[in-house]
Amino acid sequence: MGLRINTNVEALNAHRNLSNTANALSRSMQRLSSGLRINSAGDDAA
């Protein structure tokens, strides 16, 4: 009996996109609530 692994590529892509959007929203909310454009060293490398 062979082993079959099924993946739902569309669901994986949707999950990745949702995670990226949630992270971007979190960063935006942190900036908005602090009133600062730069909150950490990684925000503005220049």
PQR file with spaces between the fields and no chain letter, atoms N, CA, C, O and H, PARSE charges and radii, in Angstrom:
ATOM       1  N    MET     1       0.845   -1.171    0.000 -0.4000 1.5000
ATOM       2  CA   MET     1       0.000    0.000    0.000 -0.0000 2.0000
ATOM       3  C    MET     1       0.895    1.240    0.000  0.5500 1.7000
ATOM       4  O    MET     1       1.790    1.369    0.835 -0.5500 1.4000
ATOM       5  N    GLY     2       0.645    2.142   -0.937 -0.4000 1.5000
ATOM       6  CA   GLY     2       1.441    3.360   -1.039 -0.0000 2.0000
ATOM       7  C    GLY     2       0.950    4.441   -0.091  0.5500 1.7000
ATOM       8  O    GLY     2      -0.218    4.481    0.297 -0.5500 1.4000
ATOM       9  H    GLY     2      -0.082    2.036   -1.616  0.4000 1.0000
ATOM      10  N    LEU     3       1.858    5.292    0.259 -0.4000 1.5000
ATOM      11  CA   LEU     3       1.530    6.419    1.133 -0.0000 2.0000
ATOM      12  C    LEU     3       1.241    7.634    0.268  0.5500 1.7000
ATOM      13  O    LEU     3       2.027    7.978   -0.615 -0.5500 1.4000
ATOM      14  H    LEU     3       2.807    5.259   -0.057  0.4000 1.0000
ATOM      15  N    ARG     4       0.140    8.265    0.516 -0.4000 1.5000
ATOM      16  CA   ARG     4      -0.242    9.452   -0.260 -0.0000 2.0000
ATOM      17  C    ARG     4      -0.371   10.644    0.681  0.5500 1.7000
ATOM      18  O    ARG     4      -1.099   10.598    1.673 -0.5500 1.4000
ATOM      19  H    ARG     4      -0.498    7.986    1.233  0.4000 1.0000
ATOM      20  N    ILE     5       0.342   11.697    0.352 -0.4000 1.5000
ATOM      21  CA   ILE     5       0.291   12.921    1.149 -0.0000 2.0000
ATOM      22  C    ILE     5      -0.362   14.001    0.303  0.5500 1.7000
ATOM      23  O    ILE     5       0.139   14.356   -0.764 -0.5500 1.4000
ATOM      24  H    ILE     5       0.933   11.735   -0.454  0.4000 1.0000
ATOM      25  N    ASN     6      -1.470   14.514    0.782 -0.4000 1.5000
ATOM      26  CA   ASN     6      -2.180   15.576    0.086 -0.0000 2.0000
ATOM      27  C    ASN     6      -1.955   16.898    0.821  0.5500 1.7000
ATOM      28  O    ASN     6      -1.995   16.947    2.050 -0.5500 1.4000
ATOM      29  H    ASN     6      -1.877   14.225    1.649  0.4000 1.0000
ATOM      30  N    THR     7      -1.724   17.950    0.070 -0.4000 1.5000
ATOM      31  CA   THR     7      -1.626   19.273    0.666 -0.0000 2.0000
ATOM      32  C    THR     7      -2.576   20.204   -0.068  0.5500 1.7000
ATOM      33  O    THR     7      -2.802   20.065   -1.270 -0.5500 1.4000
ATOM      34  H    THR     7      -1.692   17.910   -0.928  0.4000 1.0000
ATOM      35  N    ASN     8      -3.116   21.136    0.657 -0.4000 1.5000
ATOM      36  CA   ASN     8      -4.001   22.127    0.070 -0.0000 2.0000
ATOM      37  C    ASN     8      -3.168   23.393   -0.112  0.5500 1.7000
ATOM      38  O    ASN     8      -3.034   24.199    0.808 -0.5500 1.4000
ATOM      39  H    ASN     8      -2.933   21.249    1.633  0.4000 1.0000
ATOM      40  N    VAL     9      -2.617   23.553   -1.298 -0.4000 1.5000
ATOM      41  CA   VAL     9      -1.700   24.663   -1.578 -0.0000 2.0000
ATOM      42  C    VAL     9      -2.394   26.001   -1.401  0.5500 1.7000
ATOM      43  O    VAL     9      -1.807   26.947   -0.875 -0.5500 1.4000
ATOM      44  H    VAL     9      -2.726   22.897   -2.046  0.4000 1.0000
ATOM      45  N    GLU    10      -3.645   26.084   -1.840 -0.4000 1.5000
ATOM      46  CA   GLU    10      -4.369   27.343   -1.706 -0.0000 2.0000
ATOM      47  C    GLU    10      -4.528   27.731   -0.241  0.5500 1.7000
ATOM      48  O    GLU    10      -4.378   28.901    0.111 -0.5500 1.4000
ATOM      49  H    GLU    10      -4.122   25.316   -2.268  0.4000 1.0000
ATOM      50  N    ALA    11      -4.829   26.764    0.607 -0.4000 1.5000
ATOM      51  CA   ALA    11      -4.991   27.038    2.039 -0.0000 2.0000
ATOM      52  C    ALA    11      -3.659   27.445    2.664  0.5500 1.7000
ATOM      53  O    ALA    11      -3.623   28.334    3.515 -0.5500 1.4000
ATOM      54  H    ALA    11      -4.951   25.813    0.321  0.4000 1.0000
ATOM      55  N    LEU    12      -2.572   26.808    2.252 -0.4000 1.5000
ATOM      56  CA   LEU    12      -1.259   27.178    2.777 -0.0000 2.0000
ATOM      57  C    LEU    12      -0.882   28.602    2.363  0.5500 1.7000
ATOM      58  O    LEU    12      -0.341   29.358    3.170 -0.5500 1.4000
ATOM      59  H    LEU    12      -2.602   26.086    1.561  0.4000 1.0000
ATOM      60  N    ASN    13      -1.163   28.967    1.120 -0.4000 1.5000
ATOM      61  CA   ASN    13      -0.893   30.326    0.655 -0.0000 2.0000
ATOM      62  C    ASN    13      -1.752   31.337    1.394  0.5500 1.7000
ATOM      63  O    ASN    13      -1.265   32.401    1.776 -0.5500 1.4000
ATOM      64  H    ASN    13      -1.603   28.352    0.464  0.4000 1.0000
ATOM      65  N    ALA    14      -3.015   31.020    1.598 -0.4000 1.5000
ATOM      66  CA   ALA    14      -3.913   31.922    2.322 -0.0000 2.0000
ATOM      67  C    ALA    14      -3.427   32.111    3.754  0.5500 1.7000
ATOM      68  O    ALA    14      -3.465   33.223    4.281 -0.5500 1.4000
ATOM      69  H    ALA    14      -3.410   30.155    1.288  0.4000 1.0000
ATOM      70  N    HIS    15      -2.977   31.047    4.377 -0.4000 1.5000
ATOM      71  CA   HIS    15      -2.468   31.134    5.748 -0.0000 2.0000
ATOM      72  C    HIS    15      -1.216   31.995    5.817  0.5500 1.7000
ATOM      73  O    HIS    15      -1.076   32.816    6.723 -0.5500 1.4000
ATOM      74  H    HIS    15      -2.947   30.144    3.949  0.4000 1.0000
ATOM      75  N    ARG    16      -0.310   31.815    4.870 -0.4000 1.5000
ATOM      76  CA   ARG    16       0.917   32.620    4.832 -0.0000 2.0000
ATOM      77  C    ARG    16       0.596   34.096    4.634  0.5500 1.7000
ATOM      78  O    ARG    16       1.159   34.959    5.309 -0.5500 1.4000
ATOM      79  H    ARG    16      -0.424   31.148    4.134  0.4000 1.0000
ATOM      80  N    ASN    17      -0.318   34.382    3.699 -0.4000 1.5000
ATOM      81  CA   ASN    17      -0.705   35.769    3.447 -0.0000 2.0000
ATOM      82  C    ASN    17      -1.394   36.385    4.653  0.5500 1.7000
ATOM      83  O    ASN    17      -1.164   37.553    4.968 -0.5500 1.4000
ATOM      84  H    ASN    17      -0.776   33.682    3.151  0.4000 1.0000
ATOM      85  N    LEU    18      -2.234   35.619    5.329 -0.4000 1.5000
ATOM      86  CA   LEU    18      -2.906   36.115    6.520 -0.0000 2.0000
ATOM      87  C    LEU    18      -1.897   36.406    7.628  0.5500 1.7000
ATOM      88  O    LEU    18      -2.017   37.412    8.327 -0.5500 1.4000
ATOM      89  H    LEU    18      -2.421   34.670    5.073  0.4000 1.0000
ATOM      90  N    SER    19      -0.922   35.547    7.790 -0.4000 1.5000
ATOM      91  CA   SER    19       0.111   35.762    8.799 -0.0000 2.0000
ATOM      92  C    SER    19       0.923   37.021    8.494  0.5500 1.7000
ATOM      93  O    SER    19       1.211   37.811    9.393 -0.5500 1.4000
ATOM      94  H    SER    19      -0.824   34.729    7.223  0.4000 1.0000
ATOM      95  N    ASN    20       1.289   37.203    7.230 -0.4000 1.5000
ATOM      96  CA   ASN    20       2.041   38.402    6.843 -0.0000 2.0000
ATOM      97  C    ASN    20       1.229   39.666    7.087  0.5500 1.7000
ATOM      98  O    ASN    20       1.760   40.672    7.558 -0.5500 1.4000
ATOM      99  H    ASN    20       1.056   36.561    6.500  0.4000 1.0000
ATOM     100  N    THR    21      -0.060   39.611    6.764 -0.4000 1.5000
ATOM     101  CA   THR    21      -0.930   40.770    6.973 -0.0000 2.0000
ATOM     102  C    THR    21      -1.101   41.064    8.454  0.5500 1.7000
ATOM     103  O    THR    21      -1.102   42.227    8.858 -0.5500 1.4000
ATOM     104  H    THR    21      -0.491   38.794    6.381  0.4000 1.0000
ATOM     105  N    ALA    22      -1.243   40.032    9.264 -0.4000 1.5000
ATOM     106  CA   ALA    22      -1.390   40.221   10.707 -0.0000 2.0000
ATOM     107  C    ALA    22      -0.124   40.837   11.299  0.5500 1.7000
ATOM     108  O    ALA    22      -0.206   41.696   12.177 -0.5500 1.4000
ATOM     109  H    ALA    22      -1.242   39.088    8.936  0.4000 1.0000
ATOM     110  N    ASN    23       1.038   40.407   10.828 -0.4000 1.5000
ATOM     111  CA   ASN    23       2.295   40.984   11.310 -0.0000 2.0000
ATOM     112  C    ASN    23       2.422   42.449   10.917  0.5500 1.7000
ATOM     113  O    ASN    23       2.854   43.275   11.720 -0.5500 1.4000
ATOM     114  H    ASN    23       1.105   39.709   10.115  0.4000 1.0000
ATOM     115  N    ALA    24       2.048   42.771    9.684 -0.4000 1.5000
ATOM     116  CA   ALA    24       2.102   44.165    9.230 -0.0000 2.0000
ATOM     117  C    ALA    24       1.126   45.025   10.025  0.5500 1.7000
ATOM     118  O    ALA    24       1.447   46.160   10.375 -0.5500 1.4000
ATOM     119  H    ALA    24       1.697   42.100    9.031  0.4000 1.0000
ATOM     120  N    LEU    25      -0.051   44.501   10.312 -0.4000 1.5000
ATOM     121  CA   LEU    25      -1.040   45.229   11.106 -0.0000 2.0000
ATOM     122  C    LEU    25      -0.516   45.468   12.514  0.5500 1.7000
ATOM     123  O    LEU    25      -0.693   46.552   13.072 -0.5500 1.4000
ATOM     124  H    LEU    25      -0.312   43.579   10.027  0.4000 1.0000
ATOM     125  N    SER    26       0.120   44.470   13.082 -0.4000 1.5000
ATOM     126  CA   SER    26       0.683   44.609   14.428 -0.0000 2.0000
ATOM     127  C    SER    26       1.736   45.711   14.472  0.5500 1.7000
ATOM     128  O    SER    26       1.756   46.518   15.401 -0.5500 1.4000
ATOM     129  H    SER    26       0.264   43.590   12.629  0.4000 1.0000
ATOM     130  N    ARG    27       2.614   45.745   13.462 -0.4000 1.5000
ATOM     131  CA   ARG    27       3.642   46.799   13.405 -0.0000 2.0000
ATOM     132  C    ARG    27       2.997   48.171   13.254  0.5500 1.7000
ATOM     133  O    ARG    27       3.408   49.132   13.904 -0.5500 1.4000
ATOM     134  H    ARG    27       2.597   45.089   12.707  0.4000 1.0000
ATOM     135  N    SER    28       1.990   48.259   12.399 -0.4000 1.5000
ATOM     136  CA   SER    28       1.310   49.538   12.184 -0.0000 2.0000
ATOM     137  C    SER    28       0.606   50.012   13.451  0.5500 1.7000
ATOM     138  O    SER    28       0.657   51.196   13.783 -0.5500 1.4000
ATOM     139  H    SER    28       1.656   47.479   11.870  0.4000 1.0000
ATOM     140  N    MET    29      -0.041   49.105   14.151 -0.4000 1.5000
ATOM     141  CA   MET    29      -0.734   49.476   15.387 -0.0000 2.0000
ATOM     142  C    MET    29       0.258   49.917   16.458  0.5500 1.7000
ATOM     143  O    MET    29      -0.029   50.831   17.231 -0.5500 1.4000
ATOM     144  H    MET    29      -0.083   48.143   13.881  0.4000 1.0000
ATOM     145  N    GLN    30       1.421   49.273   16.507 -0.4000 1.5000
ATOM     146  CA   GLN    30       2.445   49.663   17.473 -0.0000 2.0000
ATOM     147  C    GLN    30       2.934   51.080   17.179  0.5500 1.7000
ATOM     148  O    GLN    30       3.099   51.887   18.093 -0.5500 1.4000
ATOM     149  H    GLN    30       1.654   48.531   15.879  0.4000 1.0000
ATOM     150  N    ARG    31       3.163   51.375   15.903 -0.4000 1.5000
ATOM     151  CA   ARG    31       3.609   52.711   15.518 -0.0000 2.0000
ATOM     152  C    ARG    31       2.531   53.749   15.793  0.5500 1.7000
ATOM     153  O    ARG    31       2.821   54.843   16.277 -0.5500 1.4000
ATOM     154  H    ARG    31       3.028   50.719   15.160  0.4000 1.0000
ATOM     155  N    LEU    32       1.298   53.407   15.486 -0.4000 1.5000
ATOM     156  CA   LEU    32       0.190   54.335   15.680 -0.0000 2.0000
ATOM     157  C    LEU    32      -0.021   54.632   17.167  0.5500 1.7000
ATOM     158  O    LEU    32      -0.237   55.783   17.546 -0.5500 1.4000
ATOM     159  H    LEU    32       1.062   52.518   15.093  0.4000 1.0000
ATOM     160  N    SER    33       0.040   53.606   18.000 -0.4000 1.5000
ATOM     161  CA   SER    33      -0.217   53.797   19.419 -0.0000 2.0000
ATOM     162  C    SER    33       0.915   54.546   20.120  0.5500 1.7000
ATOM     163  O    SER    33       0.679   55.239   21.109 -0.5500 1.4000
ATOM     164  H    SER    33       0.216   52.671   17.692  0.4000 1.0000
ATOM     165  N    SER    34       2.136   54.412   19.616 -0.4000 1.5000
ATOM     166  CA   SER    34       3.270   55.084   20.249 -0.0000 2.0000
ATOM     167  C    SER    34       3.458   56.494   19.708  0.5500 1.7000
ATOM     168  O    SER    34       4.093   57.330   20.350 -0.5500 1.4000
ATOM     169  H    SER    34       2.328   53.849   18.812  0.4000 1.0000
ATOM     170  N    GLY    35       2.903   56.762   18.522 -0.4000 1.5000
ATOM     171  CA   GLY    35       3.085   58.065   17.906 -0.0000 2.0000
ATOM     172  C    GLY    35       4.455   58.241   17.286  0.5500 1.7000
ATOM     173  O    GLY    35       4.803   59.342   16.860 -0.5500 1.4000
ATOM     174  H    GLY    35       2.387   56.083   18.000  0.4000 1.0000
ATOM     175  N    LEU    36       5.232   57.186   17.228 -0.4000 1.5000
ATOM     176  CA   LEU    36       6.582   57.241   16.681 -0.0000 2.0000
ATOM     177  C    LEU    36       6.657   56.486   15.366  0.5500 1.7000
ATOM     178  O    LEU    36       6.016   55.448   15.201 -0.5500 1.4000
ATOM     179  H    LEU    36       4.949   56.291   17.574  0.4000 1.0000
ATOM     180  N    ARG    37       7.444   57.010   14.427 -0.4000 1.5000
ATOM     181  CA   ARG    37       7.655   56.297   13.171 -0.0000 2.0000
ATOM     182  C    ARG    37       8.668   55.180   13.373  0.5500 1.7000
ATOM     183  O    ARG    37       8.584   54.134   12.730 -0.5500 1.4000
ATOM     184  H    ARG    37       7.965   57.853   14.561  0.4000 1.0000
ATOM     185  N    ILE    38       9.630   55.406   14.272 -0.4000 1.5000
ATOM     186  CA   ILE    38      10.676   54.423   14.531 -0.0000 2.0000
ATOM     187  C    ILE    38      10.539   53.949   15.977  0.5500 1.7000
ATOM     188  O    ILE    38      10.707   54.728   16.916 -0.5500 1.4000
ATOM     189  H    ILE    38       9.698   56.256   14.794  0.4000 1.0000
ATOM     190  N    ASN    39      10.233   52.664   16.142 -0.4000 1.5000
ATOM     191  CA   ASN    39      10.087   52.080   17.471 -0.0000 2.0000
ATOM     192  C    ASN    39      11.237   51.148   17.830  0.5500 1.7000
ATOM     193  O    ASN    39      11.516   50.913   19.006 -0.5500 1.4000
ATOM     194  H    ASN    39      10.096   52.031   15.379  0.4000 1.0000
ATOM     195  N    SER    40      11.893   50.625   16.816 -0.4000 1.5000
ATOM     196  CA   SER    40      12.999   49.708   17.078 -0.0000 2.0000
ATOM     197  C    SER    40      14.087   49.942   16.038  0.5500 1.7000
ATOM     198  O    SER    40      13.858   50.618   15.035 -0.5500 1.4000
ATOM     199  H    SER    40      11.666   50.816   15.861  0.4000 1.0000
ATOM     200  N    ALA    41      15.253   49.391   16.275 -0.4000 1.5000
ATOM     201  CA   ALA    41      16.397   49.608   15.391 -0.0000 2.0000
ATOM     202  C    ALA    41      16.121   49.111   13.973  0.5500 1.7000
ATOM     203  O    ALA    41      16.670   49.662   13.019 -0.5500 1.4000
ATOM     204  H    ALA    41      15.439   48.842   17.089  0.4000 1.0000
ATOM     205  N    GLY    42      15.296   48.096   13.813 -0.4000 1.5000
ATOM     206  CA   GLY    42      15.022   47.534   12.498 -0.0000 2.0000
ATOM     207  C    GLY    42      14.005   48.309   11.685  0.5500 1.7000
ATOM     208  O    GLY    42      13.791   47.987   10.516 -0.5500 1.4000
ATOM     209  H    GLY    42      14.850   47.648   14.588  0.4000 1.0000
ATOM     210  N    ASP    43      13.371   49.320   12.262 -0.4000 1.5000
ATOM     211  CA   ASP    43      12.335   50.063   11.544 -0.0000 2.0000
ATOM     212  C    ASP    43      12.885   50.945   10.438  0.5500 1.7000
ATOM     213  O    ASP    43      12.259   51.069    9.386 -0.5500 1.4000
ATOM     214  H    ASP    43      13.545   49.581   13.212  0.4000 1.0000
ATOM     215  N    ASP    44      14.045   51.562   10.652 -0.4000 1.5000
ATOM     216  CA   ASP    44      14.591   52.495    9.665 -0.0000 2.0000
ATOM     217  C    ASP    44      16.105   52.327    9.613  0.5500 1.7000
ATOM     218  O    ASP    44      16.833   52.905   10.420 -0.5500 1.4000
ATOM     219  H    ASP    44      14.554   51.461   11.507  0.4000 1.0000
ATOM     220  N    ALA    45      16.569   51.528    8.655 -0.4000 1.5000
ATOM     221  CA   ALA    45      17.999   51.222    8.574 -0.0000 2.0000
ATOM     222  C    ALA    45      18.831   52.428    8.154  0.5500 1.7000
ATOM     223  O    ALA    45      20.029   52.472    8.431 -0.5500 1.4000
ATOM     224  H    ALA    45      15.978   51.059    8.000  0.4000 1.0000
ATOM     225  N    ALA    46      18.231   53.388    7.505 -0.4000 1.5000
ATOM     226  CA   ALA    46      18.983   54.556    7.024 -0.0000 2.0000
ATOM     227  C    ALA    46      19.185   55.524    8.107  0.5500 1.7000
ATOM     228  O    ALA    46      19.796   56.571    7.894 -0.5500 1.4000
ATOM     229  H    ALA    46      17.258   53.353    7.280  0.4000 1.0000
